[in-house]
Every structure is written in structure tokens, then in C-alpha cells.
């Protein structure tokens, strides 16, 4: 809830539905995810996220506000997870089929870390379709060895930013280049894009998987122009 660019963004409502609820309802369609847990913080402002989870019977864990890596590690330990699928709550249009593809790639390749949008420079996927998958063993090592502030804040930097760490990483390929499209939420303009996409999804009576979202963008190019000034990784630059 403490986002500086768009305060309270994960519980903002579109059509009277909190974005976090919309996202979790979509994730529940994944065939590869066994349990969904909201990993939030102990900050007082995130009491509202705890209330949301309690009211909607969603599992949650509260940990450090700034040391997000420790929050993930403690949450995974608490739930005895062997594989962690990381989905950030500012991506309400998560695609369960895409989640399953990244999980399957992770398992098939026997990697330590698999993703679709990371590293950004080699990804053709849209910002907002992010899926990261990693083993508990890799997370445990990151928790033990990560020392920099950015590694502690961004959780998975330790896996892929420094090849000397020796992790086996793999990226899900995409035949088409959809990297110019953005449907994550960091700024008010992003929220407007999500609203328009959801309206189109409802009017077209589709689920809104990634292919259907791209069709909307292509048929209504004015939507993607709303937030085209922002790019993947802009928040990391601070």
C-alpha cells in the first residue's frame, strides 16, 4: 500500500473489484500453482491488505517492508514451499496459462530460476505479464548470501544479475515482440490502461489471456499510447 508513485495501488478498485482480488481470481485458474499466499509487510498501512485477505479467505504472510528477500524467504519457509512462483501485485492481468508455461519450463530444464520478462533486455513479453519461478534452495542461498540493498529489495536480482553466482537460469521465449506493451500499474496512466483493457475484456466476453490482451492493444492503439512514456524497469533506476 506504500507505493510512492501510486499510493494504495494494489487495492484500488475497477468496477468495484480490488485489483488484488481480480489478480488472485485469475491466478486460481493456474494448473501448476498449488497455493496462493499474499506476502505483505508489517507496516501499519498494510493492515488493510491483511483485512482484505481475511475477508476473502486468502492466505497471507507479513514480513519486512524493505528487506523483501527476507519476507519471501520467511513466507516460503512458513509454508514449506519447494518451488516459488513470484507474481507481483501490480500486475492484475496475470495469465494463468503463461504462469503454467514458465513453471513447466522451470521443471523441465531443472533450472534454479526461470522467467519470461527477466532479464528485460532479452525479453519480448509485455510489462505486466511477469512470471518468475525459483527453487527454495536458490531462495535460501540468496537469503544467506545477498548483501546489497537492491538484492534485498528486488528479491531475484541475486539469481540473474550476476552470472558469477552460478545459478542456472532460463527465459521463456516468445516468437512475437510484444515488449512495447505495458499493463502493469505504477502510475495513474497505467491504471487508466487497465480500466480500458478490463472494459474491453468484459465487452468481448473473453478471459483476457495475453494473446487476447495483445489483440485489444492492436485493435485499439490509442490505449497503449496512454502510458507509452513509461518502460520496464523504470522503478529500478532509483
N, C-alpha and C positions, 0 to 999 in steps of 0.2 A: 504493500500500500504506500510505501515511502518513496515511490518513484519521483525524481526531481523534475523530469521532463513532462510527465503526465500523471500527477498525483492520483492515487487510488485506482489506477487503470485496470487492474485485474478484476475488480468488482463493478466497474462501470456497466451500465445496462444498455442493451439494444433490444428493442421490442419487449421490454420489461424482464429480460433474462440477463443475469450477470454473465459477463464474458467467461469467467472461470467455469460456471455451470455449463455453458454452451460447449466449451472445450472438452470438459470431462465427459459429457454425454457422447461426444464424438469418439473420444478415445476408447470408451467402453465397447465400441464395435471392433476393436482390435482382437485378432485371434491369438496373438502372441504375448499379450500383456496379461499377467495373472492377477496383479493387484495394483491399484492406483492409490498413491499417497501424495498429499499436498505437503511439501516441505517448506514451511513458512518460518518466520522469525519470532523471537521472544519479545520483540518491540511491542509496546502498548498499542500502536496504531494497527498492528496485525491481529489484535483481538477480534476484529471484525471478520478476518479470514477464518479464525477458529470457529466463530459463531456460524459462519456460512457452512463450514464443514459439518459441524454438529447438526445443524438444521437439515442438511441434505444427506446425512449418514455417509459421509466421506471420510476415509482415514486421513489423519494428518500428523505431522511431527513439527515441533517448534525448536529451532536452534539458533545459532549465531546469526546476527544481522549482517555483519561484514565478512566473516570467515565462512563463506558459503560452502567451501570444500568440506570443512568440518561438519557443517549441517547435513550435507549429503552423506558423509561417512557415518555419522551417528544415526541418521534415519535408516540407511541401508543395514547397519548393524542391528538396529532395533527390530527390523522386520525380517532379518536373516535372508536378505536378498543375495542371490548368486550372480544375477545379471541385472544391471540397472539401465533403464531406458529413461534418458533425460529429455523432458519436454518443458520448455519454459512457458510460463503462464501468460506471456504477452503474445502468444501465437494461438488465438482461439480457433483458427480454422485447421487444426491438426487433422491430417488424413490418416485414418486407421490402416488403410491398405499400404500406404507408404511406410508407416511405422513397422508393419509386418515385414516389408521388404528389407528394411535396414536390419531388423532383428535376425532375419533369415541369413542375410549376408554375413553378419557377425558370427553366427553359429557355424555356418558352412566354412568360412575362412579361418575359423579358430583364431581370430584376431583378439587383441586386447581392447581395441577401440574401433568402432565403425560409426560413420555418419554420412549424411547426404550433403549438407550445406557447408561443412567444415572439412578442410581449410577453404575459406571463401574464394581465394584466387583461382582455385581449380574446380569450383562448383558451378553447375548450370541450373541449379534449383532456385526457386524463388525464396526471398527472405520472408520467413513466416511459415515455411514448410519444414523447419528444423527438427531433425531427429538425431540423437546421439545415444549410442549403446556401448557399455563397457562392463568389464567383469568386476566383481567385488575385489578380487585380488589386486587389480590395477588401481582401483579406488583406494584400497588400503595402503598401497605403496605411495600413491600421491599424497595421501593424508600424512604419511610418515616423513616424506622427503621434500615436499613443496615448501619453499621458504619465501618466495616473492609475494608481494601484496596482490599482484594481478593474478597469480596462480591460485591464491587462496580465494579471491573474489569470483573468478570466472570458471572455477571447477575443473574444466577439461583442458585448459591451456597446457598443463603439465604432460598430458598424453601426446599432443601433436605438434606443439610449437618448437620443441627441442628434440631433434632426432637422436641426440646423444643419450636420451633416457632409455632408448632401446625398446620401446613399445612397438608391437606390430599393429599398424593402423591401416584401415581400408576405407575407401569412399564409394558410395553408391553412384554409379554413372547415370547420366541422363542424355539420351540421344539429342534432345532439343535444348536450345539455350533459352531458359526462362528466367535467367538471373536478373533481368531488368524489372521484374515484377516484385511488388512488395505488399505483403498483407500481415505484417507484424504490427504491434502497437507500441509506439514510443512517443508519438506526437499527436496533437489534435487532428492533424490532417490524416494520420493513419486511421484514427477512429472513424472518420468520415468514409474512408475507403472500405473499412469493414462493414459499416452500415449499408453501403450501397451493394456490396457483394452479398450480404445476407438477404437484402431485399430481392436481388436477382435470383438467388438460390431458392427462395420461397416462391417467387412468381413462376420460375421454371419447373418447380416441383422436382428438384434433384437433391441428392445428398450434399453435393458440393465437394467432391473429391478434387484432387489437384488438377486433373485434366479438365473437369467442368469449370473450375475457377479460371483456368487459363483461357477457356473458350469465352467466358464472360469478359475478361480483360480485352481479348482480341475483338470481340463484337462491340465493346463499349470503351474505346481507347481513352475517352475523357476521364474514366475512373482512375487509371494509372497515372494520369498527369497530376492528380491532386497531391500526391506525396512523392513525386519523382525527384525532388531535391535531396531526399534522404537516401542513404545507401547502407548496405550491410556492413556492420562493424563500426558504424559511426559512434556508437556508445562506448566502444573500447578505447577511443582516442584520448579520453580524459586521463 
